C-alpha cells in the first residue's frame, strides 16, 4: 500500500506540472484529469492504510484532509469541456 500511495501521490504533482506545459488544450485537460484521478486514488490508499491499522492514525487523517483539499481544488479548477 505504501508503494502504491507513493506512486499515486507523486503522480498528482507530475501530471499537474505536465498540464501546465501541455502543447494543446486536449493535452492540458488530459494531464489535469490524471492529476485529479491520482489524488482520488491516493485517498483510497490512505483509507486502506487507516482501516488496516498501518501507519500513524493522526498522520493518515492529516494526509486525507490534505488530499481532499487538493482534490477539491483540482476539481474546481478543471476546465469545462464537452466529451
N, CA, C and O atoms as a GROMACS GRO file, in nm:
protein
  332
    1UNK      N    1   0.082  -0.119   0.000
    1UNK     CA    2   0.000   0.000   0.000
    1UNK      C    3   0.087   0.126   0.000
    1UNK      O    4   0.056   0.224  -0.067
    2UNK      N    5   0.194   0.121   0.076
    2UNK     CA    6   0.282   0.238   0.083
    2UNK      C    7   0.342   0.273  -0.052
    2UNK      O    8   0.351   0.390  -0.088
    3UNK      N    9   0.384   0.170  -0.127
    3UNK     CA   10   0.441   0.194  -0.259
    3UNK      C   11   0.336   0.249  -0.355
    3UNK      O   12   0.365   0.336  -0.437
    4UNK      N   13   0.215   0.197  -0.346
    4UNK     CA   14   0.107   0.247  -0.431
    4UNK      C   15   0.074   0.392  -0.398
    4UNK      O   16   0.050   0.473  -0.487
    5UNK      N   17   0.073   0.424  -0.269
    5UNK     CA   18   0.047   0.561  -0.226
    5UNK      C   19   0.158   0.654  -0.275
    5UNK      O   20   0.131   0.766  -0.320
    6UNK      N   21   0.281   0.609  -0.266
    6UNK     CA   22   0.393   0.690  -0.315
    6UNK      C   23   0.377   0.716  -0.464
    6UNK      O   24   0.398   0.828  -0.511
    7UNK      N   25   0.341   0.614  -0.539
    7UNK     CA   26   0.324   0.627  -0.683
    7UNK      C   27   0.211   0.723  -0.718
    7UNK      O   28   0.229   0.815  -0.798
    8UNK      N   29   0.095   0.703  -0.658
    8UNK     CA   30  -0.019   0.789  -0.690
    8UNK      C   31   0.000   0.930  -0.636
    8UNK      O   32  -0.040   1.028  -0.699
    9UNK      N   33   0.061   0.940  -0.519
    9UNK     CA   34   0.082   1.073  -0.460
    9UNK      C   35   0.177   1.159  -0.540
    9UNK      O   36   0.154   1.279  -0.557
   10UNK      N   37   0.285   1.099  -0.589
   10UNK     CA   38   0.379   1.177  -0.670
   10UNK      C   39   0.323   1.205  -0.809
   10UNK      O   40   0.364   1.301  -0.874
   11UNK      N   41   0.232   1.122  -0.853
   11UNK     CA   42   0.169   1.141  -0.984
   11UNK      C   43   0.082   1.268  -0.987
   11UNK      O   44   0.065   1.329  -1.092
   12UNK      N   45   0.028   1.306  -0.873
   12UNK     CA   46  -0.055   1.427  -0.867
   12UNK      C   47   0.025   1.546  -0.917
   12UNK      O   48  -0.018   1.617  -1.008
   13UNK      N   49   0.140   1.568  -0.858
   13UNK     CA   50   0.223   1.682  -0.895
   13UNK      C   51   0.279   1.667  -1.036
   13UNK      O   52   0.279   1.763  -1.113
   14UNK      N   53   0.326   1.548  -1.069
   14UNK     CA   54   0.386   1.527  -1.201
   14UNK      C   55   0.286   1.559  -1.312
   14UNK      O   56   0.322   1.626  -1.409
   15UNK      N   57   0.164   1.513  -1.299
   15UNK     CA   58   0.064   1.540  -1.402
   15UNK      C   59   0.020   1.686  -1.403
   15UNK      O   60  -0.012   1.741  -1.508
   16UNK      N   61   0.017   1.748  -1.287
   16UNK     CA   62  -0.016   1.891  -1.280
   16UNK      C   63   0.089   1.974  -1.352
   16UNK      O   64   0.056   2.066  -1.427
   17UNK      N   65   0.216   1.941  -1.329
   17UNK     CA   66   0.325   2.013  -1.396
   17UNK      C   67   0.317   1.991  -1.547
   17UNK      O   68   0.333   2.085  -1.625
   18UNK      N   69   0.292   1.867  -1.588
   18UNK     CA   70   0.277   1.839  -1.731
   18UNK      C   71   0.161   1.916  -1.791
   18UNK      O   72   0.171   1.964  -1.904
   19UNK      N   73   0.051   1.927  -1.719
   19UNK     CA   74  -0.065   2.002  -1.769
   19UNK      C   75  -0.027   2.147  -1.796
   19UNK      O   76  -0.069   2.205  -1.896
   20UNK      N   77   0.052   2.204  -1.708
   20UNK     CA   78   0.088   2.344  -1.725
   20UNK      C   79   0.187   2.369  -1.837
   20UNK      O   80   0.208   2.484  -1.877
   21UNK      N   81   0.247   2.263  -1.890
   21UNK     CA   82   0.336   2.280  -2.005
   21UNK      C   83   0.284   2.203  -2.126
   21UNK      O   84   0.360   2.169  -2.216
   22UNK      N   85   0.154   2.175  -2.126
   22UNK     CA   86   0.093   2.099  -2.235
   22UNK      C   87   0.097   2.178  -2.366
   22UNK      O   88   0.097   2.301  -2.367
   23UNK      N   89   0.101   2.104  -2.474
   23UNK     CA   90   0.111   2.167  -2.606
   23UNK      C   91  -0.026   2.196  -2.668
   23UNK      O   92  -0.034   2.265  -2.770
   24UNK      N   93  -0.132   2.146  -2.608
   24UNK     CA   94  -0.267   2.171  -2.660
   24UNK      C   95  -0.367   2.168  -2.546
   24UNK      O   96  -0.338   2.120  -2.436
   25UNK      N   97  -0.486   2.219  -2.574
   25UNK     CA   98  -0.592   2.217  -2.472
   25UNK      C   99  -0.629   2.073  -2.436
   25UNK      O  100  -0.655   2.041  -2.320
   26UNK      N  101  -0.630   1.986  -2.536
   26UNK     CA  102  -0.662   1.846  -2.512
   26UNK      C  103  -0.559   1.782  -2.418
   26UNK      O  104  -0.596   1.711  -2.325
   27UNK      N  105  -0.431   1.807  -2.443
   27UNK     CA  106  -0.326   1.754  -2.355
   27UNK      C  107  -0.339   1.812  -2.214
   27UNK      O  108  -0.324   1.741  -2.115
   28UNK      N  109  -0.368   1.942  -2.206
   28UNK     CA  110  -0.385   2.007  -2.076
   28UNK      C  111  -0.495   1.937  -1.996
   28UNK      O  112  -0.475   1.902  -1.880
   29UNK      N  113  -0.608   1.918  -2.058
   29UNK     CA  114  -0.723   1.855  -1.990
   29UNK      C  115  -0.688   1.712  -1.951
   29UNK      O  116  -0.724   1.666  -1.843
   30UNK      N  117  -0.618   1.641  -2.040
   30UNK     CA  118  -0.580   1.503  -2.011
   30UNK      C  119  -0.489   1.494  -1.889
   30UNK      O  120  -0.515   1.414  -1.799
   31UNK      N  121  -0.384   1.574  -1.884
   31UNK     CA  122  -0.293   1.571  -1.769
   31UNK      C  123  -0.362   1.618  -1.642
   31UNK      O  124  -0.340   1.562  -1.535
   32UNK      N  125  -0.446   1.721  -1.653
   32UNK     CA  126  -0.518   1.772  -1.537
   32UNK      C  127  -0.611   1.664  -1.481
   32UNK      O  128  -0.620   1.646  -1.360
   33UNK      N  129  -0.678   1.594  -1.571
   33UNK     CA  130  -0.768   1.485  -1.530
   33UNK      C  131  -0.691   1.374  -1.460
   33UNK      O  132  -0.736   1.321  -1.359
   34UNK      N  133  -0.574   1.340  -1.514
   34UNK     CA  134  -0.491   1.236  -1.449
   34UNK      C  135  -0.444   1.281  -1.311
   34UNK      O  136  -0.433   1.199  -1.219
   35UNK      N  137  -0.417   1.408  -1.296
   35UNK     CA  138  -0.377   1.460  -1.165
   35UNK      C  139  -0.489   1.441  -1.064
   35UNK      O  140  -0.466   1.397  -0.951
   36UNK      N  141  -0.612   1.474  -1.104
   36UNK     CA  142  -0.727   1.456  -1.015
   36UNK      C  143  -0.750   1.308  -0.984
   36UNK      O  144  -0.779   1.272  -0.870
   37UNK      N  145  -0.737   1.222  -1.084
   37UNK     CA  146  -0.755   1.079  -1.062
   37UNK      C  147  -0.650   1.024  -0.965
   37UNK      O  148  -0.680   0.939  -0.881
   38UNK      N  149  -0.529   1.073  -0.977
   38UNK     CA  150  -0.422   1.030  -0.886
   38UNK      C  151  -0.451   1.074  -0.743
   38UNK      O  152  -0.423   1.000  -0.649
   39UNK      N  153  -0.507   1.194  -0.727
   39UNK     CA  154  -0.544   1.241  -0.594
   39UNK      C  155  -0.653   1.152  -0.535
   39UNK      O  156  -0.649   1.116  -0.417
   40UNK      N  157  -0.749   1.116  -0.617
   40UNK     CA  158  -0.857   1.028  -0.570
   40UNK      C  159  -0.805   0.888  -0.538
   40UNK      O  160  -0.848   0.826  -0.441
   41UNK      N  161  -0.712   0.838  -0.619
   41UNK     CA  162  -0.652   0.707  -0.590
   41UNK      C  163  -0.574   0.711  -0.459
   41UNK      O  164  -0.578   0.616  -0.381
   42UNK      N  165  -0.505   0.820  -0.435
   42UNK     CA  166  -0.429   0.834  -0.311
   42UNK      C  167  -0.521   0.829  -0.190
   42UNK      O  168  -0.484   0.775  -0.085
   43UNK      N  169  -0.641   0.885  -0.203
   43UNK     CA  170  -0.738   0.879  -0.093
   43UNK      C  171  -0.778   0.735  -0.063
   43UNK      O  172  -0.800   0.700   0.053
   44UNK      N  173  -0.787   0.653  -0.166
   44UNK     CA  174  -0.819   0.511  -0.146
   44UNK      C  175  -0.710   0.443  -0.064
   44UNK      O  176  -0.739   0.370   0.030
   45UNK      N  177  -0.583   0.466  -0.101
   45UNK     CA  178  -0.473   0.402  -0.031
   45UNK      C  179  -0.463   0.449   0.114
   45UNK      O  180  -0.433   0.370   0.203
   46UNK      N  181  -0.488   0.578   0.136
   46UNK     CA  182  -0.488   0.630   0.274
   46UNK      C  183  -0.599   0.563   0.355
   46UNK      O  184  -0.577   0.524   0.469
   47UNK      N  185  -0.716   0.551   0.295
   47UNK     CA  186  -0.828   0.485   0.365
   47UNK      C  187  -0.795   0.341   0.400
   47UNK      O  188  -0.823   0.296   0.511
   48UNK      N  189  -0.736   0.269   0.305
   48UNK     CA  190  -0.700   0.129   0.331
   48UNK      C  191  -0.594   0.118   0.439
   48UNK      O  192  -0.600   0.029   0.524
   49UNK      N  193  -0.498   0.208   0.437
   49UNK     CA  194  -0.394   0.206   0.541
   49UNK      C  195  -0.456   0.232   0.677
   49UNK      O  196  -0.422   0.166   0.775
   50UNK      N  197  -0.546   0.328   0.683
   50UNK     CA  198  -0.612   0.360   0.810
   50UNK      C  199  -0.698   0.242   0.858
   50UNK      O  200  -0.693   0.205   0.975
   51UNK      N  201  -0.776   0.184   0.766
   51UNK     CA  202  -0.865   0.074   0.802
   51UNK      C  203  -0.791  -0.052   0.845
   51UNK      O  204  -0.844  -0.131   0.923
   52UNK      N  205  -0.670  -0.071   0.796
   52UNK     CA  206  -0.594  -0.191   0.832
   52UNK      C  207  -0.493  -0.165   0.944
   52UNK      O  208  -0.414  -0.253   0.979
   53UNK      N  209  -0.495  -0.044   0.999
   53UNK     CA  210  -0.409  -0.012   1.112
   53UNK      C  211  -0.263   0.007   1.075
   53UNK      O  212  -0.175  -0.010   1.160
   54UNK      N  213  -0.237   0.041   0.952
   54UNK     CA  214  -0.098   0.064   0.908
   54UNK      C  215  -0.071   0.213   0.905
   54UNK      O  216  -0.142   0.288   0.838
   55UNK      N  217   0.029   0.255   0.976
   55UNK     CA  218   0.063   0.397   0.979
   55UNK      C  219   0.004   0.467   1.099
   55UNK      O  220  -0.083   0.414   1.169
   56UNK      N  221   0.052   0.585   1.122
   56UNK     CA  222   0.007   0.668   1.232
   56UNK      C  223  -0.130   0.729   1.198
   56UNK      O  224  -0.143   0.798   1.098
   57UNK      N  225  -0.229   0.704   1.282
   57UNK     CA  226  -0.364   0.750   1.254
   57UNK      C  227  -0.372   0.901   1.237
   57UNK      O  228  -0.439   0.949   1.145
   58UNK      N  229  -0.304   0.976   1.322
   58UNK     CA  230  -0.308   1.122   1.310
   58UNK      C  231  -0.248   1.169   1.178
   58UNK      O  232  -0.302   1.259   1.114
   59UNK      N  233  -0.138   1.109   1.138
   59UNK     CA  234  -0.074   1.146   1.012
   59UNK      C  235  -0.162   1.108   0.893
   59UNK      O  236  -0.174   1.185   0.797
   60UNK      N  237  -0.225   0.991   0.899
   60UNK     CA  238  -0.313   0.948   0.791
   60UNK      C  239  -0.435   1.039   0.780
   60UNK      O  240  -0.479   1.071   0.669
   61UNK      N  241  -0.489   1.080   0.893
   61UNK     CA  242  -0.603   1.172   0.891
   61UNK      C  243  -0.562   1.307   0.833
   61UNK      O  244  -0.638   1.369   0.758
   62UNK      N  245  -0.442   1.354   0.869
   62UNK     CA  246  -0.393   1.480   0.815
   62UNK      C  247  -0.373   1.469   0.663
   62UNK      O  248  -0.411   1.558   0.588
   63UNK      N  249  -0.312   1.357   0.620
   63UNK     CA  250  -0.292   1.336   0.477
   63UNK      C  251  -0.425   1.330   0.402
   63UNK      O  252  -0.437   1.384   0.292
   64UNK      N  253  -0.523   1.264   0.461
   64UNK     CA  254  -0.654   1.255   0.396
   64UNK      C  255  -0.717   1.394   0.382
   64UNK      O  256  -0.773   1.426   0.277
   65UNK      N  257  -0.708   1.474   0.485
   65UNK     CA  258  -0.762   1.610   0.479
   65UNK      C  259  -0.693   1.691   0.369
   65UNK      O  260  -0.758   1.765   0.296
   66UNK      N  261  -0.561   1.675   0.357
   66UNK     CA  262  -0.486   1.745   0.252
   66UNK      C  263  -0.528   1.696   0.114
   66UNK      O  264  -0.545   1.776   0.022
   67UNK      N  265  -0.545   1.565   0.099
   67UNK     CA  266  -0.586   1.510  -0.030
   67UNK      C  267  -0.726   1.554  -0.069
   67UNK      O  268  -0.752   1.581  -0.186
   68UNK      N  269  -0.815   1.563   0.027
   68UNK     CA  270  -0.950   1.612  -0.001
   68UNK      C  271  -0.943   1.756  -0.051
   68UNK      O  272  -1.011   1.793  -0.147
   69UNK      N  273  -0.862   1.836   0.015
   69UNK     CA  274  -0.847   1.976  -0.026
   69UNK      C  275  -0.785   1.985  -0.166
   69UNK      O  276  -0.831   2.063  -0.250
   70UNK      N  277  -0.682   1.908  -0.191
   70UNK     CA  278  -0.618   1.907  -0.324
   70UNK      C  279  -0.718   1.862  -0.430
   70UNK      O  280  -0.727   1.923  -0.537
   71UNK      N  281  -0.794   1.757  -0.402
   71UNK     CA  282  -0.894   1.708  -0.497
   71UNK      C  283  -0.999   1.815  -0.526
   71UNK      O  284  -1.038   1.835  -0.641
   72UNK      N  285  -1.044   1.882  -0.422
   72UNK     CA  286  -1.144   1.987  -0.441
   72UNK      C  287  -1.089   2.102  -0.525
   72UNK      O  288  -1.160   2.156  -0.610
   73UNK      N  289  -0.964   2.139  -0.500
   73UNK     CA  290  -0.902   2.247  -0.578
   73UNK      C  291  -0.889   2.205  -0.724
   73UNK      O  292  -0.924   2.281  -0.814
   74UNK      N  293  -0.839   2.084  -0.746
   74UNK     CA  294  -0.825   2.036  -0.884
   74UNK      C  295  -0.960   2.027  -0.954
   74UNK      O  296  -0.973   2.069  -1.069
   75UNK      N  297  -1.060   1.972  -0.886
   75UNK     CA  298  -1.192   1.957  -0.948
   75UNK      C  299  -1.255   2.092  -0.981
   75UNK      O  300  -1.318   2.108  -1.086
   76UNK      N  301  -1.240   2.189  -0.891
   76UNK     CA  302  -1.300   2.320  -0.918
   76UNK      C  303  -1.221   2.398  -1.022
   76UNK      O  304  -1.273   2.492  -1.082
   77UNK      N  305  -1.096   2.361  -1.043
   77UNK     CA  306  -1.012   2.428  -1.144
   77UNK      C  307  -1.018   2.360  -1.279
   77UNK      O  308  -0.965   2.412  -1.377
   78UNK      N  309  -1.083   2.244  -1.284
   78UNK     CA  310  -1.090   2.168  -1.409
   78UNK      C  311  -1.162   2.252  -1.515
   78UNK      O  312  -1.273   2.301  -1.493
   79UNK      N  313  -1.098   2.266  -1.628
   79UNK     CA  314  -1.164   2.343  -1.736
   79UNK      C  315  -1.291   2.273  -1.781
   79UNK      O  316  -1.296   2.150  -1.789
   80UNK      N  317  -1.392   2.351  -1.810
   80UNK     CA  318  -1.516   2.293  -1.861
   80UNK      C  319  -1.494   2.251  -2.006
   80UNK      O  320  -1.439   2.327  -2.087
   81UNK      N  321  -1.537   2.131  -2.037
   81UNK     CA  322  -1.526   2.083  -2.173
   81UNK      C  323  -1.632   1.979  -2.198
   81UNK      O  324  -1.684   1.918  -2.104
   82UNK      N  325  -1.666   1.959  -2.323
   82UNK     CA  326  -1.762   1.856  -2.359
   82UNK      C  327  -1.687   1.734  -2.410
   82UNK      O  328  -1.590   1.746  -2.484
   83UNK      N  329  -1.734   1.618  -2.369
   83UNK     CA  330  -1.670   1.494  -2.415
   83UNK      C  331  -1.728   1.452  -2.546
   83UNK      O  332  -1.688   1.349  -2.602
   0.00000   0.00000   0.00000
